Amino acid sequence: MSRRTAVWLAWSLYGLVICLSIIWSGVGLLGQGGSRNALYLAGEALISGVAPVVFAIVAALIVSRQPRNTLGWVLMVPVGLYVVGGPITSYIERFAPSSSEPTVPILLMVWFNNWNWLLLIFPLLFILLLFPNGQPPTPRWRWVGVAAIAWAALFVLLAALPQQITVATTTNVVVDNPIGVLGKDTVERLVSVWIVGLLTLAMACAVALFVRYRRANATEREQIKWLLYACAMFLVVYVGGFPSALGGTSSLGGYIWGVFFGLSVIALPTAIGIAILKYRLYDIDVVINRTLVYGSLTATLIALYFGGIFLLQRIFVLLSGQQSTLAVVASTLLIAAMFNPLRRRIHSFIDRRFYRRKYDAAKTLEEFSTKLRDETDLEALNDELVGVVKDTMQPAHVSLWLRPETASEGQQAD
């Protein structure tokens, strides 16, 4: 395939996704707008409308600018699933239950719907294996990619052999499989073994990324940081939602979790695009620092706010026998008063704990600025300046040249 054909295909698929996202999201939101919370609609719009568009545009940019980078085509796989999977699922829900004897097209659709989630999972594994240049860390790691393809093909075959195929739709479609030879218990045992293999492949891909990071240069390490940052955000939101009983619930907390989950999904292709296209690549340390600071600050303020309300309400109940809105007012004022001092303390703690070199360099420059105002001995000032450069920048060699008072004199400090 020529570069022009690849670029045309990528941007055509992107345009198709844009149109389908507008149509499907609009129809879905209009159908639920009168009966759903606004936060729920926002979360649904992020997942069904914004996320596919972001995946498509990042994939198109990578294919058009770096056509030899396999990751551009890997990102196209979930986009293709979005284009095909939505209509197939809708068709199954509408027409399959009314068919006493399913036709061949319906059987094919049901079969596809039973394994199409692989088109979301395995691209994630290949991203870990191939990021950021589209190649494994070393040729010896190619076996992981071959094993992943073979393992996915095994599940596709396994999905075609049950005697009955159950489709996970809102209507729980169950159809008889004319070529099925496996009973329900056998299928469950085989799927359990297959999942163990999938987890092994996931661990191998994660190890491949770790090996690449250990051998990478400075630029590649910054690229990998972007990917790890997005993965960490996704895992924090996804894993944190279900133990707290928020994920997928029809409550205010569940709706808020849905919005953050949609944003965390969008963060994955965004981080990949920034890293591969090297757009503001070296800002990742600032992004991580701000996330740690304001994430910790938000969690602390929320805990203090609700803890203060609970404590003050108990005090009011003990003193007056009834609750009072003064507890909410007092907690709000307390949070407002503590915001800046608490932010400075958290920022300082994170710099000391996670950015020690940067923190030490800042302290060294601050101390040198103080000495610079008071020092009068030029020789001592020269030695101090050379020491500051060594401590903050850690170069292999330092030389200081001062313009002499006469043309024949010079001074050098090593």
SULGI-V72216 format. One record per pair of residues at least 24 apart in sequence whose C-alpha atoms are under 10 Angstrom apart, sorted by the first residue. I is the first residue (numbers start at 1). J is the second residue. D is the distance in Angstrom with one decimal. If there is no record, write none. Layout:
i:I j:J d:D
i:I j:J d:D
//
This chain:
i:2 j:67 d:9.2
i:3 j:63 d:8.6
i:3 j:64 d:7.6
i:3 j:65 d:9.5
i:3 j:66 d:9.4
i:3 j:67 d:6.6
i:3 j:68 d:9.1
i:4 j:64 d:8.4
i:4 j:67 d:9.6
i:5 j:64 d:9.9
i:6 j:60 d:9.2
i:6 j:63 d:7.0
i:6 j:64 d:7.3
i:6 j:67 d:7.4
i:6 j:73 d:9.6
i:7 j:60 d:7.1
i:7 j:61 d:8.7
i:7 j:62 d:9.4
i:7 j:63 d:6.3
i:7 j:64 d:4.9
i:7 j:65 d:8.6
i:7 j:66 d:9.9
i:7 j:67 d:8.0
i:8 j:60 d:9.1
i:8 j:63 d:9.7
i:8 j:64 d:8.5
i:9 j:60 d:8.6
i:9 j:63 d:9.4
i:9 j:64 d:9.7
i:10 j:56 d:8.0
i:10 j:57 d:8.6
i:10 j:58 d:10.0
i:10 j:59 d:7.3
i:10 j:60 d:4.9
i:10 j:61 d:8.4
i:10 j:62 d:9.3
i:10 j:63 d:6.8
i:10 j:64 d:7.6
i:10 j:72 d:8.9
i:10 j:73 d:8.5
i:10 j:76 d:7.9
i:11 j:56 d:8.2
i:11 j:57 d:7.8
i:11 j:59 d:8.9
i:11 j:60 d:5.6
i:11 j:61 d:8.4
i:11 j:63 d:9.0
i:11 j:64 d:8.4
i:12 j:56 d:9.9
i:12 j:60 d:8.9
i:13 j:56 d:7.4
i:13 j:57 d:9.3
i:13 j:59 d:9.8
i:13 j:60 d:8.4
i:13 j:76 d:8.5
i:13 j:79 d:8.1
i:13 j:80 d:7.9
i:13 j:83 d:8.8
i:14 j:52 d:9.0
i:14 j:53 d:7.1
i:14 j:54 d:9.2
i:14 j:55 d:8.8
i:14 j:56 d:5.1
i:14 j:57 d:6.1
i:14 j:58 d:9.3
i:14 j:59 d:8.5
i:14 j:60 d:6.9
i:14 j:76 d:9.1
i:14 j:79 d:8.3
i:14 j:80 d:9.7
i:15 j:53 d:8.9
i:15 j:56 d:8.6
i:15 j:57 d:9.0
i:16 j:53 d:9.6
i:16 j:56 d:9.5
i:16 j:79 d:9.9
i:16 j:80 d:9.9
i:16 j:83 d:7.9
i:17 j:49 d:9.0
i:17 j:52 d:7.0
i:17 j:53 d:6.3
i:17 j:54 d:9.8
i:17 j:55 d:9.7
i:17 j:56 d:7.2
i:17 j:57 d:9.4
i:17 j:79 d:7.4
i:17 j:80 d:8.6
i:17 j:82 d:7.9
i:17 j:83 d:6.5
i:18 j:49 d:8.3
i:18 j:50 d:9.1
i:18 j:52 d:8.2
i:18 j:53 d:6.0
i:18 j:54 d:9.6
i:18 j:56 d:8.6
i:18 j:57 d:9.4
i:19 j:49 d:10.0
i:19 j:53 d:9.6
i:20 j:48 d:9.9
i:20 j:49 d:8.6
i:20 j:52 d:9.7
i:20 j:53 d:9.6
i:20 j:82 d:9.1
i:20 j:83 d:7.4
i:20 j:86 d:9.6
i:21 j:45 d:9.1
i:21 j:48 d:6.9
i:21 j:49 d:4.9
i:21 j:50 d:7.7
i:21 j:51 d:9.4
i:21 j:52 d:7.5
i:21 j:53 d:7.4
i:21 j:82 d:9.1
i:21 j:83 d:9.0
i:22 j:48 d:9.5
i:22 j:49 d:6.8
i:22 j:50 d:9.4
i:22 j:53 d:9.8
i:23 j:49 d:9.2
i:24 j:48 d:7.9
i:24 j:49 d:7.8
i:24 j:86 d:8.7
i:24 j:87 d:9.6
i:25 j:49 d:5.7
i:25 j:50 d:9.2
i:36 j:250 d:9.4
i:36 j:255 d:10.0
i:37 j:250 d:9.1
i:37 j:251 d:9.1
i:37 j:252 d:8.4
i:37 j:255 d:7.7
i:38 j:255 d:8.6
i:39 j:252 d:8.0
i:39 j:253 d:9.8
i:39 j:254 d:9.2
i:39 j:255 d:5.4
i:39 j:256 d:6.3
i:39 j:257 d:9.3
i:39 j:258 d:7.9
i:39 j:259 d:6.8
i:40 j:250 d:8.5
i:40 j:251 d:9.3
i:40 j:252 d:8.7
i:40 j:254 d:8.3
i:40 j:255 d:4.9
i:40 j:256 d:7.6
i:40 j:257 d:9.3
i:40 j:258 d:6.8
i:40 j:259 d:7.4
i:41 j:255 d:8.6
i:41 j:258 d:9.3
i:41 j:259 d:8.9
i:42 j:255 d:8.6
i:42 j:256 d:9.3
i:42 j:258 d:8.2
i:42 j:259 d:6.4
i:42 j:262 d:8.8
i:43 j:255 d:7.1
i:43 j:256 d:7.9
i:43 j:257 d:8.3
i:43 j:258 d:5.0
i:43 j:259 d:4.2
i:43 j:260 d:7.7
i:43 j:261 d:7.6
i:43 j:262 d:5.8
i:43 j:263 d:8.4
i:44 j:255 d:9.6
i:44 j:258 d:7.6
i:44 j:259 d:7.9
i:44 j:262 d:7.7
i:45 j:259 d:9.0
i:45 j:262 d:8.4
i:46 j:258 d:9.0
i:46 j:259 d:7.3
i:46 j:260 d:9.4
i:46 j:261 d:8.8
i:46 j:262 d:5.2
i:46 j:263 d:7.0
i:46 j:264 d:9.9
i:46 j:265 d:8.7
i:46 j:266 d:7.9
i:47 j:258 d:8.9
i:47 j:259 d:8.8
i:47 j:261 d:8.4
i:47 j:262 d:5.3
i:47 j:263 d:8.3
i:47 j:264 d:9.9
i:47 j:265 d:7.6
i:47 j:266 d:8.1
i:48 j:82 d:8.7
i:48 j:86 d:9.7
i:48 j:262 d:9.0
i:50 j:262 d:8.6
i:50 j:263 d:9.3
i:50 j:265 d:9.8
i:50 j:266 d:7.6
i:51 j:79 d:9.4
i:51 j:262 d:7.5
i:51 j:263 d:8.4
i:51 j:264 d:9.7
i:51 j:265 d:6.8
i:51 j:266 d:5.2
i:51 j:267 d:9.0
i:51 j:268 d:9.5
i:51 j:269 d:8.5
i:51 j:270 d:9.8
i:52 j:76 d:9.8
i:52 j:78 d:7.9
i:52 j:79 d:6.1
i:52 j:80 d:9.5
i:52 j:81 d:9.7
i:52 j:82 d:7.1
i:52 j:83 d:9.1
i:52 j:265 d:9.8
i:52 j:266 d:8.5
i:52 j:269 d:9.6
i:53 j:79 d:8.2
i:53 j:266 d:9.4
i:54 j:79 d:9.5
i:54 j:265 d:9.8
i:54 j:266 d:6.8
i:54 j:267 d:9.2
i:54 j:268 d:9.4
i:54 j:269 d:6.7
i:54 j:270 d:7.2
i:54 j:273 d:9.6
i:55 j:79 d:6.7
i:55 j:265 d:9.7
i:55 j:266 d:7.8
i:55 j:267 d:9.9
i:55 j:268 d:8.6
i:55 j:269 d:5.6
i:55 j:270 d:7.9
i:55 j:272 d:9.7
i:55 j:273 d:9.2
i:56 j:80 d:9.1
i:56 j:269 d:8.9
i:57 j:269 d:9.1
i:57 j:270 d:9.6
i:57 j:273 d:9.1
i:58 j:269 d:6.5
i:58 j:270 d:7.2
i:58 j:271 d:9.6
i:58 j:272 d:7.9
i:58 j:273 d:5.5
i:58 j:274 d:9.0
i:58 j:276 d:9.7
i:58 j:277 d:9.4
i:59 j:269 d:8.3
i:59 j:272 d:9.4
i:59 j:273 d:8.0
i:61 j:273 d:8.0
i:61 j:276 d:9.8
i:61 j:277 d:8.3
i:62 j:272 d:9.6
i:62 j:273 d:7.4
i:62 j:276 d:7.5
i:62 j:277 d:7.3
i:65 j:276 d:10.0
i:65 j:277 d:8.3
i:66 j:133 d:9.3
i:66 j:134 d:9.8
i:66 j:276 d:9.0
i:66 j:277 d:8.7
i:68 j:133 d:8.8
i:68 j:134 d:7.7
i:68 j:135 d:9.8
i:69 j:130 d:9.0
i:69 j:131 d:9.3
i:69 j:132 d:8.3
i:69 j:133 d:5.9
i:69 j:134 d:4.7
i:69 j:135 d:7.8
i:69 j:276 d:9.3
i:70 j:126 d:9.4
i:70 j:127 d:9.3
i:70 j:130 d:7.7
i:70 j:131 d:9.1
i:70 j:132 d:9.4
i:70 j:133 d:7.7
i:70 j:134 d:4.6
i:70 j:135 d:7.5
i:71 j:123 d:8.8
i:71 j:126 d:8.0
i:71 j:127 d:6.7
i:71 j:129 d:10.0
i:71 j:130 d:7.0
i:71 j:131 d:7.2
i:71 j:132 d:7.7
i:71 j:133 d:7.7
i:71 j:134 d:5.3
i:71 j:135 d:8.8
i:71 j:272 d:9.2
i:71 j:276 d:9.2
i:72 j:127 d:9.9
i:72 j:134 d:8.4
i:72 j:272 d:9.9
i:72 j:273 d:9.4
i:72 j:276 d:9.7
i:73 j:123 d:9.5
i:73 j:134 d:9.7
i:74 j:119 d:9.6
i:74 j:122 d:9.1
i:74 j:123 d:5.8
i:74 j:124 d:8.6
i:74 j:126 d:7.4
i:74 j:127 d:7.5
i:74 j:130 d:9.6
i:74 j:134 d:9.3
i:75 j:119 d:10.0
i:75 j:120 d:9.4
i:75 j:123 d:6.9
i:75 j:124 d:8.8
i:75 j:126 d:9.7
i:75 j:127 d:8.5
i:75 j:269 d:8.1
i:75 j:272 d:9.7
i:76 j:119 d:9.9
i:76 j:123 d:9.1
i:77 j:119 d:6.3
i:77 j:120 d:7.6
i:77 j:122 d:9.5
i:77 j:123 d:7.1
i:78 j:116 d:9.6
i:78 j:117 d:9.2
i:78 j:118 d:9.4
i:78 j:119 d:5.9
i:78 j:120 d:5.6
i:78 j:121 d:9.1
i:78 j:122 d:9.7
i:78 j:123 d:7.6
i:78 j:124 d:9.7
i:79 j:119 d:9.3
i:79 j:120 d:9.3
i:80 j:119 d:8.8
i:81 j:116 d:7.3
i:81 j:117 d:8.6
i:81 j:118 d:9.8
i:81 j:119 d:6.7
i:81 j:120 d:8.1
i:82 j:119 d:9.8
i:82 j:120 d:9.8
i:84 j:116 d:9.9
i:85 j:109 d:9.3
i:85 j:112 d:8.6
i:85 j:113 d:7.3
i:85 j:116 d:7.6
i:85 j:117 d:9.5
i:86 j:113 d:9.7
i:88 j:112 d:8.8
i:88 j:113 d:7.5
i:89 j:113 d:7.0
i:89 j:167 d:9.2
i:89 j:168 d:9.4
i:89 j:169 d:7.4
i:89 j:170 d:9.8
i:90 j:169 d:9.0
i:90 j:170 d:10.0
i:92 j:167 d:8.8
i:92 j:169 d:8.3
i:92 j:171 d:9.2
i:92 j:173 d:7.9
i:93 j:167 d:9.3
i:93 j:168 d:9.9
i:93 j:169 d:6.7
i:93 j:170 d:7.3
i:93 j:171 d:6.3
i:93 j:172 d:8.4
i:93 j:173 d:7.4
i:94 j:171 d:9.0
i:96 j:171 d:9.7
i:96 j:173 d:7.1
i:96 j:174 d:8.8
i:96 j:175 d:8.3
i:97 j:171 d:8.0
i:97 j:172 d:8.9
i:97 j:173 d:6.3
i:97 j:174 d:8.0
i:97 j:175 d:8.5
i:99 j:175 d:9.1
i:100 j:175 d:8.6
i:100 j:176 d:9.5
i:101 j:175 d:8.2
i:101 j:176 d:8.0
i:101 j:177 d:9.9
i:102 j:175 d:7.0
i:102 j:176 d:7.8
i:102 j:177 d:8.8
i:102 j:178 d:9.7
i:104 j:178 d:9.9
i:106 j:175 d:9.3
i:107 j:160 d:9.5
i:107 j:165 d:8.9
i:107 j:175 d:7.9
i:107 j:176 d:8.8
i:107 j:177 d:7.6
i:107 j:178 d:9.3
i:108 j:160 d:9.2
i:109 j:167 d:9.9
i:110 j:159 d:9.8
i:110 j:160 d:9.7
i:110 j:165 d:7.5
i:110 j:166 d:8.1
i:110 j:167 d:6.5
i:110 j:168 d:9.7
i:110 j:173 d:8.7
i:110 j:174 d:9.1
i:110 j:175 d:8.3
i:111 j:156 d:8.5
i:111 j:157 d:9.8
i:111 j:159 d:6.6
i:111 j:160 d:6.3
i:111 j:161 d:9.7
i:111 j:165 d:7.5
i:111 j:166 d:9.2
i:111 j:167 d:8.4
i:111 j:177 d:9.5
i:112 j:156 d:8.4
i:112 j:159 d:8.5
i:112 j:160 d:9.1
i:112 j:167 d:9.8
i:113 j:159 d:9.7
i:113 j:166 d:9.7
i:113 j:167 d:7.0
i:113 j:168 d:8.3
i:113 j:169 d:9.3
i:114 j:155 d:9.9
i:114 j:156 d:8.6
i:114 j:159 d:6.7
i:114 j:160 d:9.0
i:114 j:165 d:7.9
i:114 j:166 d:7.7
i:114 j:167 d:6.2
i:114 j:168 d:7.7
i:115 j:152 d:9.1
i:115 j:153 d:10.0
i:115 j:155 d:7.4
i:115 j:156 d:6.2
i:115 j:157 d:9.5
i:115 j:158 d:9.4
i:115 j:159 d:6.7
i:115 j:160 d:9.4
i:115 j:167 d:9.9
i:116 j:156 d:8.8
i:118 j:152 d:7.0
i:118 j:153 d:9.7
i:118 j:155 d:8.8
i:118 j:156 d:8.9
i:119 j:152 d:9.2
i:121 j:152 d:9.7
i:121 j:198 d:9.7
i:121 j:202 d:9.7
i:122 j:148 d:7.4
i:122 j:149 d:8.3
i:122 j:151 d:9.8
i:122 j:152 d:7.8
i:122 j:198 d:9.3
i:122 j:201 d:9.7
i:122 j:202 d:9.1
i:123 j:148 d:10.0
i:124 j:202 d:9.0
i:124 j:205 d:9.4
i:124 j:268 d:9.7
i:125 j:198 d:9.7
i:125 j:201 d:7.8
i:125 j:202 d:6.2
i:125 j:203 d:9.2
i:125 j:204 d:9.1
i:125 j:205 d:6.1
i:125 j:206 d:8.2
i:126 j:202 d:9.4
i:126 j:205 d:7.4
i:127 j:205 d:8.6
i:127 j:206 d:9.8
i:127 j:209 d:9.2
i:127 j:227 d:9.2
i:127 j:272 d:9.0
i:128 j:202 d:8.7
i:128 j:203 d:10.0
i:128 j:204 d:9.4
i:128 j:205 d:5.6
i:128 j:206 d:6.1
i:128 j:207 d:8.9
i:128 j:208 d:7.3
i:128 j:209 d:5.8
i:128 j:210 d:9.3
i:128 j:212 d:10.0
i:128 j:224 d:9.4
i:128 j:227 d:8.7
i:128 j:228 d:9.5
i:129 j:202 d:9.4
i:129 j:204 d:8.4
i:129 j:205 d:5.0
i:129 j:206 d:7.3
i:129 j:207 d:8.6
i:129 j:208 d:5.9
i:129 j:209 d:6.1
i:129 j:210 d:9.8
i:129 j:212 d:9.1
i:130 j:205 d:8.8
i:130 j:208 d:8.7
i:130 j:209 d:8.1
i:130 j:212 d:9.6
i:131 j:208 d:9.7
i:131 j:209 d:7.6
i:131 j:212 d:8.9
i:131 j:220 d:9.3
i:131 j:223 d:8.6
i:131 j:224 d:7.6
i:131 j:227 d:8.5
i:131 j:272 d:8.5
i:131 j:275 d:9.4
i:131 j:276 d:8.4
i:132 j:209 d:9.6
i:132 j:212 d:9.6
i:132 j:220 d:7.4
i:132 j:221 d:9.8
i:132 j:223 d:6.9
i:132 j:224 d:7.3
i:132 j:227 d:9.0
i:132 j:272 d:8.1
i:132 j:273 d:9.9
i:132 j:275 d:7.5
i:132 j:276 d:6.1
i:132 j:277 d:9.8
i:133 j:220 d:9.0
i:133 j:276 d:7.6
i:134 j:276 d:9.8
i:136 j:205 d:9.5
i:136 j:208 d:7.6
i:136 j:209 d:8.8
i:136 j:212 d:8.4
i:137 j:208 d:6.6
i:137 j:209 d:7.6
i:137 j:210 d:9.5
i:137 j:211 d:7.1
i:137 j:212 d:5.3
i:137 j:213 d:9.1
i:137 j:215 d:8.6
i:137 j:216 d:9.3
i:138 j:208 d:9.0
i:138 j:211 d:9.3
i:138 j:212 d:8.5
i:141 j:204 d:9.1
i:141 j:205 d:9.0
i:141 j:208 d:7.4
i:144 j:201 d:7.1
i:144 j:202 d:9.5
i:144 j:204 d:7.2
i:144 j:205 d:7.3
i:144 j:208 d:9.1
i:145 j:201 d:9.0
i:145 j:204 d:10.0
i:145 j:205 d:8.8
i:147 j:197 d:9.8
i:147 j:198 d:9.9
i:147 j:201 d:7.9
i:148 j:197 d:9.4
i:148 j:198 d:8.1
i:148 j:201 d:6.8
i:148 j:202 d:9.2
i:148 j:205 d:9.7
i:151 j:194 d:7.9
i:151 j:195 d:9.9
i:151 j:197 d:7.9
i:151 j:198 d:7.6
i:151 j:201 d:9.1
i:152 j:194 d:9.4
i:152 j:198 d:8.8
i:154 j:194 d:8.6
i:155 j:190 d:9.4
i:155 j:191 d:8.1
i:155 j:194 d:7.6
i:155 j:195 d:9.8
i:158 j:182 d:9.0
i:158 j:187 d:7.9
i:158 j:190 d:8.3
i:158 j:191 d:8.3
i:158 j:194 d:9.8
i:159 j:187 d:8.8
i:159 j:191 d:9.6
i:161 j:187 d:8.6
i:162 j:186 d:8.8
i:162 j:187 d:6.8
i:163 j:187 d:9.5
i:218 j:282 d:9.9
i:219 j:275 d:9.3
i:219 j:278 d:8.9
i:219 j:281 d:8.3
i:219 j:282 d:8.4
i:220 j:275 d:8.6
i:220 j:276 d:9.3
i:220 j:278 d:10.0
i:220 j:281 d:9.9
i:221 j:275 d:9.9
i:221 j:282 d:10.0
i:222 j:275 d:7.6
i:222 j:278 d:9.3
i:222 j:281 d:6.7
i:222 j:282 d:6.4
i:222 j:283 d:8.9
i:222 j:284 d:7.1
i:222 j:285 d:8.6
i:223 j:271 d:8.7
i:223 j:272 d:8.1
i:223 j:273 d:9.8
i:223 j:274 d:8.1
i:223 j:275 d:4.6
i:223 j:276 d:6.9
i:223 j:277 d:9.5
i:223 j:278 d:7.7
i:223 j:281 d:6.9
i:223 j:282 d:8.5
i:223 j:284 d:8.7
i:224 j:271 d:9.5
i:224 j:272 d:8.9
i:224 j:275 d:7.5
i:224 j:276 d:9.6
i:224 j:284 d:10.0
i:225 j:271 d:9.2
i:225 j:275 d:8.6
i:225 j:281 d:9.5
i:225 j:282 d:9.6
i:225 j:284 d:7.0
i:225 j:285 d:8.4
i:225 j:288 d:9.2
i:226 j:267 d:9.8
i:226 j:268 d:9.0
i:226 j:270 d:9.2
i:226 j:271 d:5.5
i:226 j:272 d:7.0
i:226 j:273 d:9.4
i:226 j:274 d:7.7
i:226 j:275 d:6.2
i:226 j:276 d:9.6
i:226 j:281 d:8.1
i:226 j:282 d:9.4
i:226 j:283 d:9.3
i:226 j:284 d:6.3
i:226 j:285 d:9.2
i:226 j:287 d:9.3
i:226 j:288 d:9.2
i:227 j:267 d:9.3
i:227 j:268 d:7.2
i:227 j:269 d:8.9
i:227 j:270 d:9.3
i:227 j:271 d:5.9
i:227 j:272 d:6.1
i:227 j:273 d:9.6
i:227 j:274 d:9.3
i:227 j:275 d:7.5
i:227 j:276 d:9.9
i:228 j:268 d:9.3
i:228 j:271 d:8.9
i:228 j:272 d:9.8
i:229 j:267 d:9.0
i:229 j:268 d:8.8
i:229 j:271 d:8.0
i:229 j:284 d:8.3
i:229 j:285 d:9.9
i:229 j:287 d:9.0
i:229 j:288 d:7.3
i:229 j:291 d:9.8
i:230 j:264 d:7.2
i:230 j:265 d:8.5
i:230 j:266 d:9.0
i:230 j:267 d:5.6
i:230 j:268 d:5.2
i:230 j:269 d:8.6
i:230 j:270 d:8.4
i:230 j:271 d:6.2
i:230 j:272 d:8.5
i:231 j:264 d:8.4
i:231 j:265 d:9.1
i:231 j:267 d:8.4
i:231 j:268 d:6.7
i:231 j:271 d:9.2
i:232 j:264 d:9.2
i:232 j:268 d:9.8
i:233 j:260 d:9.6
i:233 j:261 d:9.3
i:233 j:263 d:9.3
i:233 j:264 d:6.1
i:233 j:265 d:8.9
i:233 j:267 d:8.0
i:233 j:268 d:8.9
i:233 j:291 d:9.7
i:234 j:260 d:9.0
i:234 j:261 d:7.2
i:234 j:262 d:9.3
i:234 j:263 d:8.6
i:234 j:264 d:4.9
i:234 j:265 d:6.5
i:234 j:266 d:9.3
i:234 j:267 d:7.9
i:234 j:268 d:7.8
i:235 j:261 d:9.5
i:235 j:264 d:8.5
i:235 j:265 d:10.0
i:236 j:261 d:9.5
i:236 j:264 d:9.0
i:237 j:261 d:6.0
i:237 j:262 d:9.6
i:237 j:263 d:9.5
i:237 j:264 d:7.1
i:237 j:265 d:9.7
i:238 j:264 d:8.5
i:238 j:265 d:9.6
i:285 j:355 d:9.3
i:289 j:347 d:8.4
i:289 j:350 d:7.7
i:289 j:351 d:8.1
i:289 j:354 d:8.7
i:289 j:355 d:8.6
i:290 j:347 d:8.6
i:290 j:350 d:9.9
i:292 j:346 d:8.9
i:292 j:347 d:8.5
i:292 j:350 d:7.5
i:292 j:354 d:9.8
i:293 j:343 d:7.3
i:293 j:344 d:9.1
i:293 j:345 d:9.6
i:293 j:346 d:6.2
i:293 j:347 d:5.7
i:293 j:348 d:9.2
i:293 j:349 d:9.2
i:293 j:350 d:7.1
i:293 j:351 d:9.4
i:294 j:343 d:7.7
i:294 j:346 d:8.7
i:294 j:347 d:8.7
i:296 j:343 d:9.0
i:296 j:346 d:7.5
i:296 j:347 d:9.4
i:296 j:350 d:9.7
i:297 j:339 d:8.2
i:297 j:340 d:9.9
i:297 j:342 d:7.3
i:297 j:343 d:6.3
i:297 j:344 d:9.8
i:297 j:345 d:9.7
i:297 j:346 d:7.1
i:297 j:347 d:9.1
i:298 j:339 d:9.6
i:298 j:343 d:9.5
i:300 j:335 d:9.9
i:300 j:339 d:10.0
i:300 j:342 d:8.9
i:300 j:343 d:10.0
i:300 j:346 d:9.9
i:301 j:332 d:9.9
i:301 j:334 d:9.6
i:301 j:335 d:6.5
i:301 j:336 d:9.4
i:301 j:338 d:8.6
i:301 j:339 d:7.8
i:301 j:342 d:8.9
i:301 j:343 d:10.0
i:302 j:335 d:8.8
i:304 j:331 d:7.9
i:304 j:332 d:9.7
i:304 j:334 d:8.7
i:304 j:335 d:7.5
i:304 j:338 d:9.9
i:305 j:330 d:9.3
i:305 j:331 d:5.5
i:305 j:332 d:6.9
i:305 j:333 d:9.6
i:305 j:334 d:8.0
i:305 j:335 d:6.6
i:306 j:331 d:7.9
i:306 j:332 d:9.7
i:307 j:331 d:8.7
i:308 j:332 d:9.1
i:308 j:334 d:8.6
i:308 j:335 d:9.5
i:357 j:391 d:9.2
i:357 j:392 d:7.8
i:357 j:393 d:9.6
i:358 j:392 d:8.0
i:358 j:393 d:9.8
i:359 j:392 d:9.7
i:360 j:391 d:8.4
i:360 j:392 d:7.6
i:361 j:388 d:8.4
i:361 j:389 d:9.3
i:361 j:390 d:10.0
i:361 j:391 d:6.9
i:361 j:392 d:4.7
i:361 j:393 d:8.0
i:362 j:392 d:8.0
i:363 j:392 d:9.5
i:364 j:388 d:6.7
i:364 j:389 d:9.5
i:364 j:391 d:7.6
i:364 j:392 d:7.3
i:365 j:389 d:9.2
i:365 j:391 d:9.5
i:365 j:392 d:7.9
i:379 j:411 d:9.9
i:379 j:413 d:9.7
i:382 j:411 d:9.7
i:382 j:412 d:9.1
i:382 j:413 d:7.5
i:383 j:413 d:7.4
i:383 j:414 d:9.0
i:385 j:413 d:9.8
i:386 j:413 d:7.3
i:386 j:414 d:7.6
i:387 j:414 d:9.8
//
